[in-house]
Amino acid sequence: MKLDAAIIAMDMDDTLLQSDLSISDRTVQTLAAAAEKGIKIILASGRSPEAITPHARRIGLDKMNSYLFCHNGALIITSDTHEIVCEHKLPANVAVEAFRLIIDAGLSCHVYENDVIYVSKETEYSERDYFCQDSNPSSPMITKPCSIKVCSNL
C-alpha cells in the first residue's frame, strides 16, 4: 500500500536526534528528498527556538516555508523567518503554582524563558538542553550557551 504524505512532523529527542544529539547525514538526505517532493517538514519539541534552530538549519528548514513547534506547542514559529504564528503562555501565577505542585510531588520541572531554563533540579534533560545551546565552534549543531537556574521554590 502506498501512502501519500503531505507533512512529516517529528519530535527531536529520542526520535530525530541520535544519542550524541546530531542528525545523521542519511536522515538529512531523506528529509531533503521528501521536501523536494513537496512534503512539508516540521520539527516539534519541548525545546526553545534557540535550541531547535541549529537542528532546523541542519535539515534545511531555514530555507523552507515551514514551521517549528517549540515549548511543547506553546509557540509556533516559521522556520525561515521565526515569525510567531501562534503563542500561548501560561499566566505567571499559574506557572508558579504548577511549578510548586510539581516540586511537591517530587518531580522535575523545566520552565523556559528566552535563553534561561529554570529547573527544579538538574537532570540529564536539563544538561542536554544546555549542551544543545553551547557555543562550541566545532559543532554546527550548536548555538549559544543558555543559563540554567536551579530553583527549589518560587
C-alpha positions, 0 to 999 in steps of 0.5 A, spaced: 500 500 500 502 506 498 501 512 502 501 519 500 504 524 505 503 531 505 507 533 512 512 529 516 512 532 523 517 529 528 519 530 535 527 531 536 529 527 542 529 520 542 526 520 535 530 525 530 536 526 534 541 520 535 544 519 542 550 524 541 544 529 539 546 530 531 542 528 525 545 523 521 547 525 514 542 519 511 536 522 515 538 529 512 538 526 505 531 523 506 528 529 509 531 533 503 528 528 498 521 528 501 521 536 501 523 536 494 517 532 493 513 537 496 512 534 503 512 539 508 517 538 514 516 540 521 520 539 527 516 539 534 519 539 541 519 541 548 525 545 546 526 553 545 527 556 538 534 557 540 535 550 541 531 547 535 534 552 530 541 549 529 537 542 528 532 546 523 538 549 519 541 542 519 535 539 515 534 545 511 528 548 514 531 555 514 530 555 507 523 552 507 516 555 508 515 551 514 514 551 521 517 549 528 513 547 534 517 549 540 515 549 548 511 543 547 506 547 542 506 553 546 509 557 540 509 556 533 514 559 529 516 559 521 522 556 520 525 561 515 523 567 518 521 565 526 515 569 525 510 567 531 504 564 528 501 562 534 503 563 542 500 561 548 503 562 555 501 560 561 499 566 566 505 567 571 501 565 577 499 559 574 506 557 572 508 558 579 503 554 582 504 548 577 511 549 578 510 548 586 505 542 585 510 539 581 516 540 586 511 537 591 510 531 588 517 530 587 518 531 580 522 535 575 520 541 572 523 545 566 520 552 565 523 556 559 524 563 558 528 566 552 535 563 553 534 561 561 531 554 563 529 554 570 529 547 573 527 544 579 533 540 579 538 538 574 537 532 570 540 529 564 534 533 560 536 539 563 544 538 561 542 536 554 538 542 553 544 546 555 549 542 551 544 543 545 545 551 546 553 551 547 557 555 543 562 550 541 565 552 534 566 545 532 559 543 532 554 546 527 549 543 531 550 548 536 548 555 538 549 559 544 550 557 551 543 558 555 543 559 563 540 554 567 537 556 574 536 551 579 530 553 583 527 549 589 521 554 590 518 560 587 
